[in-house]
Amino acid sequence: MNLFLSRLNEPQKRWYVATLSEEADGPSDRKLALITVLDEMTIRRGKAELQDQLSALPLDQQRRASL
């Protein structure tokens, strides 16, 4: 996992780890922080960013409308 994370930029890292944290049987924020060396607050920030972004997208549309 850390090899994969090393190839991502900072937002991508926190978003990826946030998705792992959100899984029903996934590790806790604390455990992910220990594994990835990301701060727990950074993981929570990633969860909030994903939630904000996803809530702005229409539920019935997979892609943005083309111009």
DSSP file (Angstrom, degrees, kcal/mol; ACC not computed):
  #  RESIDUE AA STRUCTURE BP1 BP2  ACC     N-H-->O    O-->H-N    N-H-->O    O-->H-N    TCO  KAPPA ALPHA  PHI   PSI    X-CA   Y-CA   Z-CA
    1    1 A M     >        0   0    0      0, 0.0     4,-2.7     0, 0.0     5,-0.2   0.000 360.0 360.0 360.0 -42.6    0.0    0.0    0.0
    2    2 A N  H  >  +     0   0    0      1,-0.2     4,-1.8     2,-0.2     5,-0.1   0.828 360.0  55.2 -67.9 -30.2    2.8    2.4    0.9
    3    3 A L  H  > S+     0   0    0      2,-0.2     4,-0.5     1,-0.2    -1,-0.2   0.941 110.4  46.1 -63.7 -46.2    4.5    1.9   -2.5
    4    4 A F  H >4 S+     0   0    0      1,-0.2     3,-1.6     2,-0.2     4,-0.3   0.933 111.6  51.7 -60.1 -46.7    1.2    2.8   -4.2
    5    5 A L  H >< S+     0   0    0     -4,-2.7     3,-1.6     1,-0.3    -1,-0.2   0.830  99.3  64.8 -60.3 -32.5    0.8    5.8   -2.0
    6    6 A S  H 3< S+     0   0    0     -4,-1.8    -1,-0.3     1,-0.3    -2,-0.2   0.702  99.7  53.4 -66.0 -17.2    4.3    7.0   -2.8
    7    7 A R  T << S+     0   0    0     -3,-1.6    -1,-0.3    -4,-0.5     2,-0.2   0.505  97.8  82.8 -92.6  -6.3    3.2    7.4   -6.4
    8    8 A L  S <  S-     0   0    0     -3,-1.6     2,-0.1    -4,-0.3    -3,-0.0  -0.631  78.7-118.6 -99.2 155.7    0.2    9.7   -5.6
    9    9 A N     >  -     0   0    0     -2,-0.2     4,-2.3     1,-0.1     5,-0.2  -0.350  44.1 -90.6 -80.9 174.4    0.1   13.4   -4.9
   10   10 A E  H  > S+     0   0    0      1,-0.2     4,-2.2     2,-0.2     5,-0.2   0.907 124.6  45.4 -58.8 -49.9   -1.1   14.6   -1.4
   11   11 A P  H  > S+     0   0    0      0, 0.0     4,-2.4     0, 0.0    -1,-0.2   0.927 113.2  51.7 -60.3 -41.4   -4.8   15.0   -2.2
   12   12 A Q  H  > S+     0   0    0      1,-0.2     4,-2.5     2,-0.2     5,-0.2   0.887 108.1  52.9 -61.4 -38.9   -4.8   11.6   -3.9
   13   13 A K  H  X S+     0   0    0     -4,-2.3     4,-2.6     1,-0.2     5,-0.3   0.953 111.8  43.3 -60.9 -50.6   -3.2   10.0   -0.9
   14   14 A R  H  X S+     0   0    0     -4,-2.2     4,-1.9     1,-0.2    -1,-0.2   0.858 114.7  50.5 -68.9 -32.3   -5.7   11.3    1.6
   15   15 A W  H  X S+     0   0    0     -4,-2.4     4,-2.0    -5,-0.2    -1,-0.2   0.919 112.1  47.1 -69.1 -42.5   -8.7   10.4   -0.8
   16   16 A Y  H  X S+     0   0    0     -4,-2.5     4,-1.7    -5,-0.2    -2,-0.2   0.949 115.0  44.8 -63.0 -48.8   -7.4    6.9   -1.3
   17   17 A V  H  X S+     0   0    0     -4,-2.6     4,-2.1     1,-0.2    -1,-0.2   0.865 110.2  56.7 -65.2 -34.6   -6.8    6.3    2.4
   18   18 A A  H  X S+     0   0    0     -4,-1.9     4,-1.6    -5,-0.3    -1,-0.2   0.891 104.7  51.9 -62.2 -39.2  -10.2    7.9    3.2
   19   19 A T  H  X S+     0   0    0     -4,-2.0     4,-0.6     1,-0.2    -1,-0.2   0.879 109.0  50.4 -66.3 -36.0  -11.9    5.4    0.9
   20   20 A L  H >< S+     0   0    0     -4,-1.7     3,-0.9     1,-0.2    -1,-0.2   0.902 109.5  51.3 -65.0 -40.0  -10.2    2.5    2.7
   21   21 A S  H 3< S+     0   0    0     -4,-2.1    -1,-0.2     1,-0.2    -2,-0.2   0.805 105.2  56.7 -66.2 -30.7  -11.4    4.0    6.0
   22   22 A E  H 3< S+     0   0    0     -4,-1.6    -1,-0.2    -5,-0.1    -2,-0.2   0.614  79.8 110.9 -79.7 -13.2  -15.0    4.2    4.8
   23   23 A E  S X< S-     0   0    0     -3,-0.9     3,-1.4    -4,-0.6    -3,-0.0  -0.355  76.5-123.8 -64.1 143.0  -15.2    0.5    4.0
   24   24 A A  T 3  S+     0   0    0      1,-0.3    -1,-0.1    -2,-0.0    -3,-0.0   0.889 111.1  26.4 -56.5 -44.3  -17.6   -1.4    6.3
   25   25 A D  T 3  S+     0   0    0      2,-0.0    -1,-0.3     0, 0.0    -2,-0.1   0.145 101.2 122.3-105.6  19.0  -14.9   -3.9    7.4
   26   26 A G  S <  S-     0   0    0     -3,-1.4    -5,-0.1     1,-0.1    -6,-0.0  -0.225  70.0 -83.9 -77.7 168.2  -12.0   -1.6    6.7
   27   27 A P        -     0   0    0      0, 0.0    -1,-0.1     0, 0.0    -4,-0.1  -0.283  48.5-102.5 -69.4 157.3   -9.3   -0.5    9.1
   28   28 A S     >  -     0   0    0      1,-0.1     4,-2.6    -6,-0.0     5,-0.2  -0.252  31.5-105.7 -73.0 165.4   -9.9    2.4   11.5
   29   29 A D  H  > S+     0   0    0      1,-0.2     4,-2.4     2,-0.2     5,-0.2   0.893 122.3  53.4 -57.7 -40.2   -8.4    5.9   10.9
   30   30 A R  H  > S+     0   0    0      2,-0.2     4,-2.0     1,-0.2    -1,-0.2   0.923 109.7  46.0 -62.8 -45.5   -5.9    5.2   13.7
   31   31 A K  H  > S+     0   0    0      1,-0.2     4,-2.2     2,-0.2    -2,-0.2   0.915 113.3  49.5 -65.0 -42.6   -4.8    1.9   12.1
   32   32 A L  H  X S+     0   0    0     -4,-2.6     4,-3.0     1,-0.2     6,-0.4   0.873 108.1  54.6 -63.9 -36.1   -4.5    3.5    8.7
   33   33 A A  H  X S+     0   0    0     -4,-2.4     4,-1.9    -5,-0.2    -1,-0.2   0.905 109.6  47.2 -63.0 -40.8   -2.5    6.4   10.2
   34   34 A L  H  < S+     0   0    0     -4,-2.0    -2,-0.2     2,-0.2    -1,-0.2   0.895 116.7  43.6 -66.7 -39.8   -0.1    3.9   11.7
   35   35 A I  H  < S+     0   0    0     -4,-2.2    -2,-0.2     1,-0.2    -1,-0.2   0.922 126.9  28.3 -70.9 -45.1    0.3    2.0    8.4
   36   36 A T  H  < S-     0   0    0     -4,-3.0    -2,-0.2    -5,-0.2    -3,-0.2   0.593  95.3-127.9 -97.7 -12.7    0.5    5.0    6.1
   37   37 A V     <  +     0   0    0     -4,-1.9     2,-0.3    -5,-0.3    -4,-0.2   0.654  64.2 136.8  66.4  18.3    2.1    7.6    8.4
   38   38 A L        -     0   0    0     -6,-0.4    -1,-0.3    -5,-0.2    -2,-0.2  -0.722  62.2-107.2 -86.6 146.2   -0.7   10.0    7.4
   39   39 A D     >  -     0   0    0     -2,-0.3     4,-1.8     1,-0.1     3,-0.4  -0.422  21.1-122.7 -69.4 147.2   -2.2   11.9   10.3
   40   40 A E  H  > S+     0   0    0      1,-0.2     4,-2.3     2,-0.2     5,-0.2   0.870 114.7  55.3 -58.8 -36.6   -5.7   10.9   11.5
   41   41 A M  H  > S+     0   0    0      1,-0.2     4,-2.3     2,-0.2    -1,-0.2   0.852 104.3  54.0 -65.5 -33.6   -6.9   14.5   10.8
   42   42 A T  H  > S+     0   0    0     -3,-0.4     4,-2.2     2,-0.2    -1,-0.2   0.897 108.3  49.1 -66.1 -40.1   -5.6   14.2    7.2
   43   43 A I  H  X S+     0   0    0     -4,-1.8     4,-2.0     2,-0.2    -2,-0.2   0.917 111.7  48.7 -65.5 -43.0   -7.6   11.0    6.7
   44   44 A R  H  X S+     0   0    0     -4,-2.3     4,-2.4     1,-0.2    -2,-0.2   0.882 109.0  53.7 -64.0 -37.4  -10.7   12.7    8.1
   45   45 A R  H  X S+     0   0    0     -4,-2.3     4,-2.7     1,-0.2    -1,-0.2   0.915 107.2  51.5 -62.2 -42.2  -10.0   15.7    5.8
   46   46 A G  H  X S+     0   0    0     -4,-2.2     4,-2.4     2,-0.2    -2,-0.2   0.896 109.0  50.5 -61.0 -41.0   -9.9   13.3    2.9
   47   47 A K  H  X S+     0   0    0     -4,-2.0     4,-2.4     2,-0.2    -2,-0.2   0.920 111.7  47.7 -63.1 -43.3  -13.3   11.8    3.9
   48   48 A A  H  X S+     0   0    0     -4,-2.4     4,-2.6     2,-0.2    -2,-0.2   0.909 111.4  50.5 -64.8 -41.9  -14.8   15.3    4.2
   49   49 A E  H  X S+     0   0    0     -4,-2.7     4,-2.5     2,-0.2     5,-0.2   0.920 112.1  47.2 -62.9 -43.8  -13.4   16.3    0.8
   50   50 A L  H  X S+     0   0    0     -4,-2.4     4,-2.9     2,-0.2     5,-0.3   0.922 112.3  49.6 -64.0 -43.1  -14.8   13.2   -0.9
   51   51 A Q  H  X S+     0   0    0     -4,-2.4     4,-2.1     1,-0.2    -2,-0.2   0.917 112.1  48.0 -62.7 -42.9  -18.2   13.6    0.8
   52   52 A D  H  X S+     0   0    0     -4,-2.6     4,-0.8     2,-0.2    -2,-0.2   0.919 115.2  45.2 -63.3 -44.1  -18.4   17.3   -0.3
   53   53 A Q  H >< S+     0   0    0     -4,-2.5     3,-0.6     1,-0.2     4,-0.4   0.923 114.7  46.7 -66.6 -45.0  -17.4   16.4   -3.9
   54   54 A L  H >< S+     0   0    0     -4,-2.9     3,-1.0     1,-0.2    -1,-0.2   0.837 106.2  58.1 -70.1 -32.4  -19.7   13.5   -4.2
   55   55 A S  H 3< S+     0   0    0     -4,-2.1    -1,-0.2    -5,-0.3    -2,-0.2   0.749 101.3  57.7 -69.9 -20.8  -22.7   15.3   -2.8
   56   56 A A  T << S+     0   0    0     -4,-0.8    -1,-0.2    -3,-0.6    -2,-0.2   0.619  90.2  89.3 -82.9 -13.0  -22.4   17.9   -5.5
   57   57 A L  S <  S-     0   0    0     -3,-1.0     2,-0.1    -4,-0.4     5,-0.0  -0.639  86.8-109.4 -87.6 141.9  -22.7   15.4   -8.3
   58   58 A P    >   -     0   0    0      0, 0.0     3,-0.9     0, 0.0    -1,-0.1  -0.433  20.3-136.4 -66.3 142.4  -26.1   14.4   -9.7
   59   59 A L  T 3  S+     0   0    0      1,-0.2    -2,-0.0    -2,-0.1    -4,-0.0   0.777  99.7  51.3 -71.2 -27.0  -27.1   10.9   -8.8
   60   60 A D  T 3  S+     0   0    0      1,-0.0     2,-0.5     2,-0.0    -1,-0.2   0.354  98.2  75.2 -94.6   6.8  -28.4   10.0  -12.2
   61   61 A Q    <   -     0   0    0     -3,-0.9     3,-0.1     1,-0.1    -1,-0.0  -0.974  49.3-174.8-127.0 125.1  -25.4   11.0  -14.2
   62   62 A Q  S    S+     0   0    0     -2,-0.5     2,-0.3     1,-0.1    -1,-0.1   0.845  75.4  28.1 -82.5 -37.0  -22.1    9.1  -14.4
   63   63 A R  S    S-     0   0    0      1,-0.0     2,-0.1     3,-0.0    -1,-0.1  -0.829  90.4 -95.0-124.2 160.3  -20.1   11.6  -16.4
   64   64 A R        -     0   0    0     -2,-0.3     2,-0.1     1,-0.1    -2,-0.1  -0.445  52.7 -96.2 -69.4 148.6  -20.2   15.3  -16.9
   65   65 A A        -     0   0    0     -2,-0.1     2,-0.1     1,-0.1    -1,-0.1  -0.414  42.7-116.1 -64.4 138.6  -22.2   16.5  -19.9
   66   66 A S              0   0    0      1,-0.1    -1,-0.1    -2,-0.1    -3,-0.0  -0.448 360.0 360.0 -77.2 153.1  -20.0   17.2  -22.9
   67   67 A L              0   0    0     -2,-0.1    -1,-0.1     0, 0.0    -2,-0.1   0.458 360.0 360.0 -79.0 360.0  -19.8   20.7  -24.2
